[in-house]
Amino acid sequence: ATEQFLREKTPEGQVRAASAFAQKVAVDLKRKLSLHNFDVAVIDQLNLGAALAATSNGLAWASLAISPHMLDPNFRDWPNRIPTEELRRTLGLQQSGETSLAQGISPRLFLLPWISKLDRWPAPGQARHVGNVYGPMEDASSIRNWLRGQDCPRILVSISTSPDSGLRERLRDFLGRMIDALGRLDIRAVITSGGAELPARVPSNIRVEPFVDHSAIIDLVDVTVNHGGWGTISRAIDAGIPMLIVPFERDQPFNATLCAAAGLGMYSFPDELSASELAEAVSFLAQRGNPFSKRARRMSRLWHETGSAHRMSELIVELGELQ
């Protein structure tokens, strides 16, 4: 479904692909939910089909927000344009006057994976800030040992794991400059490439992996270079790590400006930075005591106070008990 969506080049095509996906998920999930005795569900804010399936089964459900950008009252992208009237009739639901994006938000519990200091717009009354909700799921012992193998700054470069064909070329170009930059520095770096093509030669101080569970290594990292996805940002802030954000698409430019305004790092569009400029930026962020590192550590303490994944699980259990 993701690949089909990414092949669409126009907003209209994206709306059609998302609508078809919502229809299939809603009908199939409604049937499957009727076969089980669940008390509560947690649903991605953009998964309209799952939200409507849970509603039609009378199941208590919580929604998990994608990023602060989704609270923009003027948001007009494809998640807000999926037609729902026919789908709601198919599921036996009354018509709703709300947008499709609003229908993907639980009326009971809306989980926000950030803290209130990063709210740009008022959150609804049922919203609860839970900070970072991601925890380690995979064994990354070999990468952890490699990162520990030398006394120098350690850099994580995380770029899109689901690029479309048009984005792949820009990613390849950026990663080529990034590898050139990191090869000039006395650092160790892990690059998660998402399968993007890379230069034939990669310096020995850089380790390239198609995918790495960032939560399993983030405690060893001093700087992260990322594309502005909220999952990577959440992990970085939770760990108190400064960021160089290079946004490519979707909500990433907004996320980059939000983090920069909060003093959590720097951002620039990927096509604007030469290898020398990338090296300079990473080197500065890796210096001990730089202002972005200090701000990131302060923000990390606030995130931990929200309870993060433990607090989220408590809220979900409470919702199930109230059902």
N, C-alpha and C positions, 0 to 999 in steps of 0.2 A: 504493500500500500504506500509506503514511503517513497519507493522508487517511482511508482506511478505518479505520485503527487509532484515529485521533483522534476519529472519530465515536462510538466506543464510550464509554459513560458509566459502565460498571461494570467491576470487575476481571475478572469472568467473561467479559464481552464482549471485553475486551482480550486475555485468554488465548486465546479462540477466534480472534480476528483474527491474533494473532501465530503461532498454531499453523498456520493456513491458509497464512500467508506462508512459514513455515519449510518446509512440505510442498512448495510450488511451487518455492521456490528450490532445495531439496535435489535434487529429481528433475531439474529443468532443468539445474542446474549440474553434476551428476554426468555427464550426457550430454555437455555441452559440454567439460568437462575431459578426457574420454576422447578427444577429437578433437585435443588439443594436447599438447605435450611440455613442460609447465611443470616447474620444479624446486622452487618454493616459492610459497606464497600467504600473504598477510597479510589477516586477517579480523577485522572488527569483532566485539568480544566478544559483542554481542547477536545476531549473525547465526548462529543455530543451524543453519539449513538449509545455509549455506555451509560451516560447520565440519564437519558430518556428510558433506557431499558430498566435501570434500577428504579426509577420513578414509577414506571408502569407495573412493576412487581411489588410495589409498596415497601421497598427495601430502604432502610436508612442509609444515606450515603454522604460522604464528605468529599469535597473537591480540593485538589492540590494545584495551586496557581503555577503558572509557567514562569513569569518574571514580572517585576513591577510595571512594565510597559502595558500589561494586559488590563490594568486598572484605569487606563486613559479613557475618559468618557468620550473622546473623539476618535477612538480607534475604529478604523474603517477597512481593515484588511480582511482576507477571506474568512477567518473564524467568525466574523460578525455578519457574514452574508449568506450562510447556509440556509436554504429554505426548509422550514420545519413543519409546515401545515400538514402536508401529506404524510410525512413520517409520524407525526403525532396521531393522526387518524388511524394509521396502520397499527399503532401500539395501543389504541383505545384510550388515548389521552385527549382531554379538552384542549382547544386551541389556546395559545399563549400570545400575548402582545409583546413579549420580550424578544430581544435579538437572540440569535443562536449562541453568541458568546455568553450572554447572560444566563441562558438556559443550561449552560455547562457549569454554572456555579451553584453549589448546594445551598438551599435555603436554611440548612441546619448548621453546617460547619464548613467554613472556607479557610483552608490552611495556606498561609503565606510564608514561603521559604526565604524570608529575610526578616529584618527587624524594623520597627516603626520609624526609625531615623531615616530609612531609605524610601519611605512613602512619599510619592510626588502628588498623589491624589487621595482623597479620603477613602478608607477601606470600608466595606459594608459592615453592618453591625454584627453579623455572624462570623466575621473574619477573626482569625487568631494568628499572630506572628509566631513562627516556630524556628526561625533561623535556618541553619544547615540541617538538612534531613538525610544526607548521604553518609553511609558508613562503608568500611571495607567489605568487599564480597569475594575477592579473589586473592590467591597467594601471589605475592610479588617479591618473594624473598631474594631471587637472583638479582632483580633490579635494585632492591634495597642494599644488598651487599655491594653492588657495583657503585652505587652513589656514595656509600660510606668509604670507598676504597682510597680516597684522596682528600686531604685537608684543603678544600677550596670551595667557592660558592657552587651551589647546585641549582640548576635551572630546569624547569618543566615547560616544554612548549607543547601546547594542546590546540590543535586546529580541527575543523569540522570533521566529524566521522560519517556524515551522509551528504557529501557534496553532489550537486548535479553536474552535468557534463560541462556547462559553461563555467562553473565555479572551479572545477578541477584544474583548469589551466592557470587561473589566478593563484590558487593554492600552491601549485608546483613552482611558479615563479617566486612567490613569497618564501616558500621553504628553502629554495635554492639560496636566496639572499640571507635567510636566517642561519643556515648551515655555514655559509661563508663567514658571517658575523661571529658565531659561537666558536668557530675554529680559530679565531684570532685571540680568544680570551683564555685565561687560566681558570677554567671552570669545568664542571662536568654537567652534561645536559642530556635529558631524556626527551625525545620528540615522539609524540603519538601522531602518526601521519594519516590515520584513517584510510590507508591504502593508496594515498596519493603517490605519484611517481616522484622520485628524488634523484639528485645527481648521482652519477656512478660512484664517485669517491666521497666518503663521509669521514671526517677526521676522527681520530681515535678517542677524543674526549667527548664524543657524541654517540649516544645509543638511540637507534631508531626502532620503534615498535609500532605495528599497525594499531594496537590498542593496549592500554594499560589502565587498570583500575586506579584512578587518581587518588581515591580515598586511602588506598593501601600504601602510598608513598608520599603523600602530601606533607607529612610531618618532617620529612627529611629535606624539603625543598626550601630554597631561599627566595626565589623569584619565579613567577609564572608568566609566560607569554601566552595569551589565549585570544580566541576570536570573539569573546564576549557572550558566550553561552552561559545561561544562568547557573547551570550545574557546576561548571568549572569555577565561576565566580564565587558561588556559595562555599565551595571547598577552600578556596584561597582565603576568603575573608575569615572563615572559621579557624583556619590555621594561622592567621595573622601574617599573611605573605603579601608583599607589594606586587602589583601587576603592571605589565605592559599589554594593553588591550589593542588588538588590531581587528576591528569589526569588518565583516564582509557583507552581511545581509540580515534580513528580517529584523528582530528586535535588538540585534547586537549593537548598532550605533547608539541607540538609547541607553542600553546597559553600560556602554563604555563611558558616555558622558555622565551618567549617574555616579559611577564609581570615581571618576576623576573629580567631580564636584565634591564628593565626600572625602577627597584626599587619599584615596586608596591606591593610587597609581597614576600612570600616564596612558594616553591613548593617541593613536594616529591611524589613519586608514592605510592599509597594507601597501598600496601602490606608491605611497609618498615617502617611504623610508629606504634609503640605500643600505648596503651591508655595513658601511662605516657608521651610519647613524644608528642602526640597530645595535651594533656592538657598544656604542657609547651609552645608549639608553639602558641596556641590560647591565653594563658595568656599573653605572650609577645606582641602579636599583639594588644591586648586590652589595653595595658598600654598607658597612655597619653604621647604624645610626642615621641613615638618610631619613628625611622627614616622612616619606611615604611608608617606610617600615614602622616608624613609631605610630603613625596614625592607624596602620593596619592592625598592630597589636592592640591598640586601645579598642578598635571596633570589634576585634575578636573576643575580647572580654565581654562586651555587650551581647554578642551572639550566644556565648556560652550561658549567659544568664537567662536566655529565653528557654533553655532546656533542650533545644534542637530535637533530634529524633525521639528522645525519651518523652519530651513534652508532647510531641505529635501523637505518639502511641497512647499516652494517657487520655488525650482529647478524643481519640477514636474509640477507645474502650468506653469512655463516658457516654459517647453518642449511642453505642450499641446497648448499653445498660438502660438508657432512657427509652429505647424503642419498645 
